[in-house]
Amino acid sequence: MVRCIPGASGDYRLRVDIAAFEELLTPAGQELLGEIGAAGVEERTLPAMVARLRGRHPADLVGAALTQARLRERGRAKFGADADRMYFTPQGLEQATRASVARHRARRFADRLSRGGRVLDLGCGIGGDLLARARTGVGGVGVELDPLTAAVARANLRAFGLADLADVRIGDAAAQDPGGYAAVFADPGRRTARGRVFDPDAYLPPLGTVLDLADRAPGACVKVAPGIPHEAVPPGAEAEWISDAGEVKEAALWLGDLAGETPRRATLLRQDREPATLVVDPDLGAPPVAGWRRYLYEPDGAVVRAHLVAEAAALLDGALADPRIAYITSDALRATPFARPYEILDVLPFGVKRVRAALRAQRTGTLTIMKRGFAGDVERLRRDLRTDGTEARVLVLTRVGDAPTALICREA
């Protein structure tokens, strides 16, 4: 398990120990984990808690339980209340699919696969997608190269009573045989010791290898980075960009039996509401270009990533002020989940003194700054503008042609 180890200065480092994780799953480990979870973990009380618990339990077990409790606290941002029953590693939590996204994908597997169809999950990590599918009744096998991460995924399945429906084995994703499975789900690694990987050929395994494996199953879904180049999407695939609460989380390539009838889709997940989906309109050309109208709409990031700005503009009877910038302008104020509206109060050529004077004329106090196609330093500009009024305003920094442009707006 990943353990909290006190250093000489009193800080806490992390170390991986699979034996400690297995001990954490024993009745004594579960009792200790529950005790720590009930008490809560705060930095100011951590040294005293460690000293007290080590008087009653082995040091390795205390470290494993303490670290797991802290990871569960972090995990609530992705998994909600389920995090309090789950197990994590720091890297596994960071790379895991957000629960809302995993549930969304799991529904398509459940809808498209015949009853009893099983999924081979390549690179299952801590088992977030495996767990979400199993909860819809879709079973399968997860494959994970790291023994500790595989053990964590198995523990998560057991924690929710799903071990009879899905399992995890240790292995190399690239060496698996999808034969006999109804579908493949793959989540190739997109991080190295030097940070995020953006080139699909540098995924682990490379995207080409994963797609070759996916082609050997009737259907497949491959999780990819939101910034994947459109030219890297294979012919016949459906590419879906997903945002949750207005933030783009990831993209997925749907293949074979799991692919839809559209090449590109933007899906917006919304709490307590059905997802909103925008798809390609093959009869729609490039959006019109026009001067600024009464409203500015900022498309959701998934719409922009999916190259569906023209489709969003058509819904709003809108146009683009610049064909290269994804801001829509329209005289119509319409409710849509795909773009956020702002009323334009002033449009002026950008210049710090000019913008500052215009903001003061509108008695601006709270100022939100948005930019697209603008290279300036936003935080430095905020200091230079020094707003001290009472009105809330939104400053949009963009360009039309080669001209830097500022728009002073308010939320519509």
N, C-alpha and C positions, 0 to 999 in steps of 0.2 A: 504494500500500500504506500501511498505518498504520506509521509509522516512529518509532523512538526518537530524539529529538533532544535532545542534552545542553544544558541551560540554563546560565546564568551561575553558578548555585549548585551545579552538579554533578548536579542532579536530571534526570530524563528525562521529557519530554513526548511526547505522541503526535500525529502528523499524518498525514493521509490523502494518499496519492500513488499513483494507479493505474499510472503509468509505472514506479515502483519495483517494484510488484508484478509487472508483466510481466517486468521484468529479473530478478526473483527466480526466474522459471520457466526461465531460460536455463541451460545447463550450468554456467556460472560461478556463477550464483546458487544452483543446487542443491548444488554442491560446498561453497559457503560455509555454506549452511543445515545441511548434514550435519556440517560441522566444529563449528559452534556447538552443535548438538544433542548431539554426542558429548562436548563439553567441559562442558556444563551452564551454566546462567545463574544466577549468584548476585550479589546486590546488592554485596557487598564486593569482588568481582573484576570488576564490570562496567566501570568506567572504564579499567582496564588492558587489558581485552579489546578495548574499542572502539579504544583507541589503537594496539594491536598490529595489529588487522585493517585499520584505515584506512591502515596503511603498505603494504598489499598490494592493497586493493580500494577502489573508489569509495565515498565516504561514504554516498551514497544507498542503495547496495546493502547496505552493512554495517547501516545503520539498518533496512532492510526485513527482512533476515535475522534480526537480533537481536530485533526485535519479534515476528516470526513464531515464533521459538523460545520466547519467553515465553508467547505465546498458546497454543502447543501444550502447554506445561506445564499451563496452566490448563484446557485442553480435555480433559485426561485424566479430570477429574471427571465429564464428560458422555459422553465418547466412548471412554474406556479407551485401549488400545494404538493404536486407529485414529487417535487425535489426532496421533500422531507422523508420520502420512502426510498429514494434512489441512491445509487453509489456513483462516485465520480473519480476521475483523475483530473488534475489541472488542465492538461492538454486535451483530454477527452471532453471536458466540459466546454472548453473554448471552441472546439471544432464541431461539437454536436449540433444537430439541427434543432432549431427552436420548436417547441412542442406544437405550436399552432400550425407551423409549416408542415411538420411531419404528419399531423392529423389530416391536413388538406390533401397531401399526396396519398396517404393511406386510403382515403375514400375512393380515389381513382382505381387503385389496385383492387379494392373490394368490389367496385362496380364492374370492372372490365374482365376480371379473371373468373373462370368457371369455379363452381364450388369445389373446394379441396385443392385448388391450384396453389402450388408452393413457390416461394420466392427465394432465390439465392442472393444474399446480401453480401456484396464484396466490399470489404473494408467497413465493417459495421460499427467500429468505434465502441462507445459505451452502450450502443443498442437503441438509440432514440427512435430511429425509423423502424427498426425491427419490432420494438415495443408498440409503436403506433399502429403498425399493420396487424400485429397479433390481436390488438384490442378490437379490430374490426372483423376478426375471424380468419385473417389471412396468415397462414403459418409459413415456416421456412427455416432456413439455416443461415446464420451469419458467419462470415469468415473474417478473422482478425489476426494479423501477424504478431502483435505484441501479446504475450501471455497474460500480463496483468490486466490489460484492457479487455481481453476476452473474458477473464474471470469477472470483471466488473459488469460486463454485458449480461453474462449468465445470471449474476446476482440480481440484476434489475428485472430480468424475466421472472425469476422466482419471487421477487418482492411483490409482483402484481398477479401471481398465480397463473402465469402464462408459459411455464417451462414445458408443459405437455404439447404446446402448440408450436413453439420455436426453440431453437438451440443455437449454440455458438461453438465453432471449432477453430483451432489455431491453424493458420495456413497462409500461404502467399496468394493474394487475390488473383494475380496474373496466371497462376498455375491451376486454377479451378476449371472444372468441366461443367458447363451449364446444362448439359443433357439431362432430361428428365424433369427439369423445372419449368413451370409455366412462365416465369419471368425472372429477369435479373434486375437488381437494384445495385448501383455502384456509386460509391462516394470516394473517388480518388483523392489522395492527399494533395493539399495545395499550400503546404507550409514546409519550409526547411529551417535549418538553424539560422539562416540569414533573413527569414521573414516570409511573407506571402509570395506565392508563385502565381504569375499571371499568364504565362505561356502554357497553353494546353499540352504542348509536347513535353513540358517539364513536370506535369502532374506525376504522382506516384500511385499506380502505374500511369504511363502517358495516356492521354485521351485516346489515341489511336488504338492502343492495346485494349483499353476498356471497351471501345466500340466493337472491336473484333469479337470479344467475348459476348457482348450484348447481342450481336447478330446471330449467335448460336442458340438463342432462346426465342420463343414466339413473341415475347414482348420484353421491353426493358425501359428503365428510367435511370439516367445518369445525372447525378448532381454535379453542377459546374459553377464556376465563379460568375457573378453577375456581369463582369466585364468581358466575358468571352467574346472574341470577334465573331461577327455574324457569319463570316466565311468559314469558320471552323465548325459550324452546325452542318451535319451530314444531310444529304438529300433525303427527303421523305420523313425527316424528323419533325416533331413539333417542339419548338423551344418556348419555354414558359419562364417568364420573369415574375418573381413573387415579392410583394412588399407587405409588411405587417406594421400597422399603425403609422403608415406614411414613410417607412424606412425600407429600402430594398435589402432583402436578406440574402437571396440566392437565385440561381436559375437552374432549370432542369431540362434535360433533353428526353422527350418521350419517343419511343421507337416501337415499330411493329404493332402488335395488337393493342398496345397502350397509347399509341399516338392518336391525336384527334385529327380533324379535317382541316385545321388551320396551321400554317407554318410558324406563326408567332402569336403569342398570347401574353397579355399582362394581367396578372391576378392580384387583386388587393384584398387582403384578409382584414376583416372588420369585426371587432368584438361584439358578440351577441347578434350578429347579422350574417347573412349569407355572403360569401365572397363575391366581389364585383369583378367581372372579366371583360376585357376589351380585346378583340381579335382583329386580324387583318381584313380590310375590305378590298378585295382584288380590283374592284371597279373604281377605286378612289385614287386620284393622282396626287401630286404634290399639293400641299395646302397653299391657298392664295397668300400673297404678300401685300400688306396695306399699312398705312400709318396707324399710329396709336389711337385706339378708340377709348370708350369710357372705362372698360375693365381690362385688367391683365389677369391671365390665368397661368398658374405655375403647374404644369403637369406632374403627376406622381412620377417618382423615379423609375418605377417599373414600366410605365408608359414610354418614358424616354429611352430606357435601355432596349425595349422591344421594338423601337422605331415605329411607334404608333401615334406619334404626335399629330399626324394628318387626320387620323381617325378621331382623336380627341377634339381637334379643331372643328371637324364637321359636326360633332355633337353640339358644339357651342356656337355654331354659325360664326366661326372665328377665322382669323388669319394670323400670319406671323409678321412681325415688324421687320425681322431679318430672317432670310431663309435658312441661315446656319444656326440660329439661336432658338432653343425650345421654349420660348415664351409665346403664349397665345393671347391675342387681343380681340375684344368683341364688344359690341354695344349691348349684347344680351347678358343678363344676369341669370344664370341657370344653375340649379343644383346638380352636381355631378360628383361621384366619388373619384373621378379620374384626374381632376385638377382643382386647385385651390384658388378662389377668386379674390382679387383686390381691386378696389376702386381707385382709378388714377386721378390724382388731384393736381399734379403738375409734371411736366416733362421739360427737361432742360439739358443743354450740353454739360458734360461733367466738368467740374472745377471745384476745388474745395471751398473757396470763398463764396462762389455762386450758390453751391448747395447749402452751405451753412446759413447764408442769408435767407434762402427759401424756407429752410426748416424753422428758423426763428420767426419768420413771418407767419408760420402756421402754429406757433407756440408749441413746438415739438418738445416732448419730454422723453417718454419711453420710445426708444428707436430700435427697430429690428432692421438689420441689413441683410439683403439677399444679393447674390451676384451670379451671373452666368455670362461667360464670354468677356469677363472683366478681370484684369490681372492685378489690381491694386491690393494693398495690405488692408484688410477690413478693420483689424483691431487698431492699427495706427490711425486710420481714417476716423474711427469712432472717437478717439481721443481728440483729434483735430476739430471735429464738429461741435463738441461740447454743448449738447442740447440740455436745456434746463427748464423747459416749459411744462405744460400739463397734458398735452395731447399725445396719444399713441400714434405713431406713424411707422410706415414701412418704407425703407429706402431701397429701391431696386437699381442695381448697377449692371449695365449691360452695354451693348453697342449696336448700332444700326449702320451697316456697312463698316467703314473704318472709324466711325465717330463714337467715342465713349459717351454714353448717355445715362442720365439719372432720372428716375421716376419716383416721385413722392406719392405714396399710396396710403390707403387705410384698408383694413380688412373689410370685405363686403359681406 
